[in-house]
């Protein structure tokens, strides 16, 4: 019996279409977020490709192209709801906050079926909790607590590799994914990008606005893995 919370290992049994419009979203909407872009990681891309191949012939899933793979971490605001001056101040404060956070490496392996997506969950989520809290702290220092809806404190970090596009049972997806032989993939977190994202094409796509480095290691104090 695992001591991890159920959200990290229990598959959903019934799936629902991911592509409903969340409040404030429509074609043309642009949104700022601090999400980790992971598509450049070769190990992770190979692991994702194995799981995507396993469900490749199934109806009801939108596999995510490598360039748009990401770990959802912390939203900021719709582009029209934050001034350029406030955005610049948030970036400056976040850069300073993250400069005190030690880089770390995440391990991913087994897939998880969530109600609206097929995902990979990191084996250790605590470093991501600490990273997200640092970002949230910086935002609130600049904008004030409660000024912007920072979302739930119930953080469940994951990397989606396919979105559900129709209501359906999860049974055949469970069977297909559990039949994949895999080995852990590792992703080193040394920077956090600020992205401007949209979902105009039934996929989350973005451009990178800024990239903020975590604390630099010294020869006598290597980054922990």
PAZAPA-988379 format. One record per residue (C-alpha): x, y, z. Coordinates in pm, whole numbers, padded with zeros to 5 digits. Example, Ala and Ser with C-alpha at 12.3 -4.5 7.8 and 13.67 -1.06 7.14 Angstrom:
BEGIN
east=01230	north=-00450	up=00780 $
east=01367	north=-00106	up=00714 $
END
This chain:
BEGIN
east=00000	north=00000	up=00000 $
east=00147	north=00335	up=-00103 $
east=00161	north=00624	up=00141 $
east=00114	north=00875	up=-00139 $
east=-00218	north=01062	up=-00168 $
east=-00476	north=00907	up=-00400 $
east=-00452	north=01183	up=-00660 $
east=-00097	north=01063	up=-00735 $
east=-00191	north=00705	up=-00821 $
east=-00565	north=00632	up=-00846 $
east=-00696	north=00628	up=-01206 $
east=-01022	north=00799	up=-01293 $
east=-01280	north=00552	up=-01421 $
east=-01491	north=00793	up=-01627 $
east=-01351	north=01061	up=-01856 $
east=-01497	north=01395	up=-01971 $
east=-01418	north=01640	up=-02248 $
east=-01140	north=01877	up=-02142 $
east=-01222	north=02146	up=-02397 $
east=-01507	north=02328	up=-02224 $
east=-01453	north=02701	up=-02188 $
east=-01335	north=02801	up=-01841 $
east=-01457	north=03137	up=-01709 $
east=-01284	north=03423	up=-01889 $
east=-01156	north=03208	up=-02175 $
east=-01254	north=03227	up=-02540 $
east=-01086	north=03238	up=-02881 $
east=-00831	north=03519	up=-02868 $
east=-00778	north=03508	up=-02490 $
east=-00419	north=03543	up=-02374 $
east=-00306	north=03447	up=-02023 $
east=00018	north=03486	up=-01828 $
east=00143	north=03188	up=-01629 $
east=00454	north=03050	up=-01462 $
east=00451	north=02698	up=-01606 $
east=00749	north=02468	up=-01664 $
east=00807	north=02394	up=-02033 $
east=00940	north=02038	up=-02042 $
east=00942	north=01950	up=-02412 $
east=01316	north=02012	up=-02448 $
east=01390	north=01725	up=-02209 $
east=01483	north=01426	up=-02426 $
east=01426	north=01163	up=-02155 $
east=01079	north=01292	up=-02080 $
east=00989	north=01329	up=-02448 $
east=01080	north=00965	up=-02510 $
east=00869	north=00848	up=-02216 $
east=00574	north=01059	up=-02330 $
east=00603	north=00919	up=-02683 $
east=00576	north=00562	up=-02552 $
east=00253	north=00637	up=-02372 $
east=00115	north=00837	up=-02664 $
east=00187	north=00545	up=-02898 $
east=-00006	north=00314	up=-02665 $
east=-00326	north=00519	up=-02702 $
east=-00257	north=00632	up=-03059 $
east=-00541	north=00430	up=-03217 $
east=-00801	north=00525	up=-02958 $
east=-01077	north=00776	up=-03025 $
east=-01126	north=01045	up=-02763 $
east=-00774	north=01174	up=-02698 $
east=-00568	north=01468	up=-02825 $
east=-00198	north=01383	up=-02785 $
east=00009	north=01689	up=-02691 $
east=00292	north=01777	up=-02932 $
east=00634	north=01780	up=-02775 $
east=00676	north=02158	up=-02808 $
east=00367	north=02217	up=-02590 $
east=00444	north=01972	up=-02310 $
east=00439	north=02156	up=-01978 $
east=00397	north=02119	up=-01606 $
east=00109	north=02340	up=-01495 $
east=00231	north=02538	up=-01195 $
east=00098	north=02889	up=-01134 $
east=-00131	north=03116	up=-01331 $
east=-00093	north=03492	up=-01303 $
east=-00358	north=03689	up=-01491 $
east=-00529	north=03747	up=-01823 $
east=-00313	north=03980	up=-02032 $
east=-00582	north=04249	up=-02032 $
east=-00612	north=04238	up=-01651 $
east=-00256	north=04334	up=-01554 $
east=-00067	north=04649	up=-01650 $
east=00279	north=04632	up=-01811 $
east=00418	north=04809	up=-01503 $
east=00269	north=04553	up=-01262 $
east=00385	north=04267	up=-01484 $
east=00741	north=04404	up=-01483 $
east=00730	north=04436	up=-01104 $
east=00605	north=04079	up=-01066 $
east=00886	north=03953	up=-01290 $
east=01145	north=04144	up=-01086 $
east=01011	north=04014	up=-00754 $
east=00982	north=03658	up=-00884 $
east=01335	north=03667	up=-01018 $
east=01463	north=03773	up=-00676 $
east=01256	north=03509	up=-00496 $
east=01363	north=03226	up=-00727 $
east=01729	north=03320	up=-00693 $
east=01704	north=03177	up=-00340 $
east=01547	north=02845	up=-00450 $
east=01785	north=02557	up=-00507 $
east=01762	north=02376	up=-00845 $
east=01628	north=02022	up=-00833 $
east=01553	north=01723	up=-01053 $
east=01214	north=01557	up=-01096 $
east=01159	north=01190	up=-01180 $
east=00857	north=01073	up=-01384 $
east=00758	north=00718	up=-01469 $
east=00408	north=00572	up=-01443 $
east=00108	north=00733	up=-01614 $
east=-00204	north=00849	up=-01437 $
east=-00553	north=00884	up=-01582 $
east=-00728	north=01198	up=-01463 $
east=-01087	north=01284	up=-01560 $
east=-00979	north=01524	up=-01839 $
east=-00624	north=01420	up=-01926 $
east=-00364	north=01144	up=-01932 $
east=-00068	north=01262	up=-01727 $
east=00264	north=01188	up=-01564 $
east=00301	north=01277	up=-01196 $
east=00646	north=01348	up=-01046 $
east=00755	north=01096	up=-00787 $
east=00840	north=01373	up=-00538 $
east=00616	north=01680	up=-00536 $
east=00766	north=01869	up=-00242 $
east=01027	north=02063	up=-00445 $
east=00747	north=02179	up=-00675 $
east=00535	north=02285	up=-00379 $
east=00824	north=02495	up=-00254 $
east=00885	north=02641	up=-00600 $
east=00520	north=02731	up=-00649 $
east=00501	north=02889	up=-00305 $
east=00800	north=03107	up=-00390 $
east=00628	north=03228	up=-00707 $
east=00301	north=03292	up=-00525 $
east=00483	north=03483	up=-00252 $
east=00649	north=03710	up=-00509 $
east=00318	north=03781	up=-00683 $
east=00146	north=03872	up=-00357 $
east=00435	north=04096	up=-00246 $
east=00382	north=04305	up=-00558 $
east=00006	north=04294	up=-00610 $
east=-00117	north=04240	up=-00256 $
east=-00282	north=03935	up=-00107 $
east=-00615	north=03856	up=-00268 $
east=-00577	north=04108	up=-00551 $
east=-00539	north=03832	up=-00808 $
east=-00695	north=03487	up=-00790 $
east=-00390	north=03261	up=-00759 $
east=-00597	north=02946	up=-00769 $
east=-00624	north=02660	up=-00525 $
east=-00360	north=02582	up=-00266 $
east=-00435	north=02213	up=-00337 $
east=-00151	north=02179	up=-00587 $
east=-00143	north=01855	up=-00787 $
east=00155	north=01894	up=-01025 $
east=00150	north=01689	up=-01343 $
east=00261	north=01682	up=-01705 $
east=-00029	north=01604	up=-01938 $
east=00054	north=01403	up=-02250 $
east=-00300	north=01377	up=-02394 $
east=-00625	north=01564	up=-02334 $
east=-00962	north=01392	up=-02330 $
east=-01187	north=01525	up=-02605 $
east=-01503	north=01319	up=-02543 $
east=-01696	north=01171	up=-02252 $
east=-01603	north=00804	up=-02227 $
east=-01493	north=00517	up=-02004 $
east=-01129	north=00497	up=-01904 $
east=-01113	north=00117	up=-01912 $
east=-00931	north=00063	up=-02243 $
east=-00689	north=00349	up=-02175 $
east=-00595	north=00193	up=-01840 $
east=-00527	north=-00139	up=-02009 $
east=-00318	north=00016	up=-02286 $
east=-00108	north=00238	up=-02061 $
east=-00042	north=-00028	up=-01800 $
east=00099	north=-00249	up=-02075 $
east=00380	north=-00005	up=-02155 $
east=00728	north=-00093	up=-02027 $
east=00896	north=00220	up=-01900 $
east=01191	north=00349	up=-01704 $
east=01199	north=00675	up=-01509 $
east=01269	north=00999	up=-01696 $
east=01437	north=01291	up=-01524 $
east=01380	north=01663	up=-01574 $
east=01613	north=01920	up=-01419 $
east=01445	north=02238	up=-01297 $
east=01689	north=02527	up=-01313 $
east=01470	north=02802	up=-01456 $
east=01106	north=02907	up=-01447 $
east=00959	north=03075	up=-01756 $
east=00681	north=03331	up=-01764 $
east=00468	north=03242	up=-02066 $
east=00181	north=03404	up=-02252 $
east=-00053	north=03120	up=-02344 $
east=-00372	north=03062	up=-02541 $
east=-00595	north=02773	up=-02648 $
east=-00722	north=02899	up=-02983 $
east=-00636	north=02570	up=-03158 $
east=-00769	north=02321	up=-02901 $
east=-00423	north=02298	up=-02751 $
east=-00236	north=02511	up=-02498 $
east=00025	north=02703	up=-02695 $
east=00246	north=02989	up=-02579 $
east=00535	north=03225	up=-02625 $
east=00802	north=03274	up=-02361 $
east=00808	north=03624	up=-02208 $
east=01084	north=03585	up=-01947 $
east=01300	north=03312	up=-01801 $
east=01402	north=03329	up=-01433 $
east=01692	north=03127	up=-01296 $
east=01694	north=02939	up=-00970 $
east=01985	north=02981	up=-00731 $
east=02321	north=02911	up=-00891 $
east=02524	north=02631	up=-00735 $
east=02888	north=02677	up=-00643 $
east=03159	north=02411	up=-00687 $
east=03151	north=02346	up=-00312 $
east=02772	north=02332	up=-00302 $
east=02636	north=02131	up=-00595 $
east=02266	north=02125	up=-00680 $
east=02090	north=01844	up=-00496 $
east=01937	north=01573	up=-00708 $
END
